[in-house]
């Protein structure tokens, strides 16, 4: 199902269900603001998703509606997870898709952390 960057939040999405404990996940981090877990279909040797605990569809939605504490807590969680996974020195990639053109599949803000190998070019050349 395509997701619009400013679409209505769907409380039945898979990440909302993971947050509620209805679907198991292999968590690597959690605090009051975020939960991080291994992707079930990894695209790199290390592929972890970080999601805010709040009901936000995209970065635009999150930046417009989240409190300053939620924003700071989520951004800090992403950095903490990357450090805890030992990715700071070799490097890693962060990716957050928003909307149809970016191929966002789950209507809950999430950041992918990719690591464990050379990532290559960011986008194919046009």
C-alpha positions in Angstrom: 0.0 0.0 0.0 1.6 3.3 -1.0 2.1 5.8 1.8 1.8 9.6 1.5 4.4 11.6 3.5 1.6 13.4 5.3 -1.0 10.6 5.3 -3.2 9.6 8.2 -1.6 7.4 10.7 -2.7 3.7 10.5 -2.7 2.3 14.0 -2.8 -1.2 12.5 0.6 -0.9 10.7 3.3 -3.5 11.5 5.4 -1.1 13.5 2.5 0.0 15.7 1.8 -3.7 16.3 5.5 -4.3 17.2 5.4 -1.3 19.6 2.3 -2.9 21.3 4.0 -6.3 21.5 1.6 -8.0 19.2 4.4 -8.9 16.8 7.7 -10.1 18.0 10.9 -8.3 17.1 14.6 -8.8 17.8 15.2 -5.6 19.7 18.6 -4.1 20.1 17.6 -0.9 21.9 14.6 0.8 23.5 13.9 3.8 25.7 11.0 6.2 26.3 11.3 7.7 22.8 12.4 4.9 20.4 12.7 1.2 19.7 15.3 -0.4 17.4 15.2 -3.9 16.0 16.7 -6.0 13.3 15.0 -5.9 9.9 13.3 -9.2 9.0 14.6 -8.8 5.4 18.1 -7.4 5.8 19.6 -5.6 2.9 23.1 -5.4 4.5 25.1 -7.5 7.1 23.7 -5.1 9.7 20.2 -3.7 9.0 18.4 -2.2 12.0 15.2 -0.1 12.0 14.7 2.7 14.6 11.2 3.8 15.1 9.7 6.5 17.4 7.2 5.3 20.0 4.8 8.0 18.8 2.3 7.7 16.0 4.1 9.6 13.2 3.9 8.8 9.5 7.1 10.6 8.2 9.8 13.1 9.0 7.5 15.9 8.0 4.8 14.6 10.3 7.2 14.0 13.1 8.9 17.4 12.9 5.5 19.2 12.8 3.8 17.3 15.6 6.4 15.7 18.0 7.6 17.5 21.1 11.1 18.8 21.4 11.9 16.0 23.8 10.5 13.3 21.4 12.6 14.7 18.5 15.8 14.9 20.6 15.2 11.5 22.1 14.6 9.9 18.7 17.7 11.5 17.1 19.8 10.5 20.1 18.5 6.9 19.9 19.5 6.6 16.2 23.1 7.7 17.1 23.2 5.5 20.2 22.1 2.4 18.2 24.8 3.1 15.5 27.5 3.4 18.2 26.2 0.3 20.1 26.4 -1.7 16.9 30.0 -0.6 16.4 29.3 1.2 13.2 30.8 4.6 14.0 34.4 3.9 12.8 33.8 1.9 9.6 30.7 4.0 8.7 27.1 3.4 8.1 24.1 4.6 6.1 20.9 6.1 7.4 17.8 6.0 5.2 14.3 7.3 5.9 11.8 6.9 3.1 8.8 9.3 3.0 5.9 8.8 0.6 5.2 7.1 -2.7 8.2 8.4 -4.6 10.5 7.1 -1.9 8.8 3.7 -1.7 7.8 4.0 1.9 6.0 0.8 2.7 5.1 1.2 6.4 3.2 4.3 7.4 5.2 4.8 10.6 8.4 6.9 10.6 11.4 4.7 10.6 15.1 5.0 10.0 17.1 2.2 8.5 20.7 1.8 9.7 22.8 -0.1 7.2 26.3 -1.3 8.0 28.8 -4.1 7.9 30.0 -3.5 4.3 30.8 -0.8 1.8 27.5 0.7 0.7 28.4 2.1 -2.8 26.7 4.9 -4.6 23.7 6.6 -2.9 21.5 6.7 -6.0 21.9 5.5 -9.6 23.1 8.3 -11.9 20.3 9.7 -14.0 
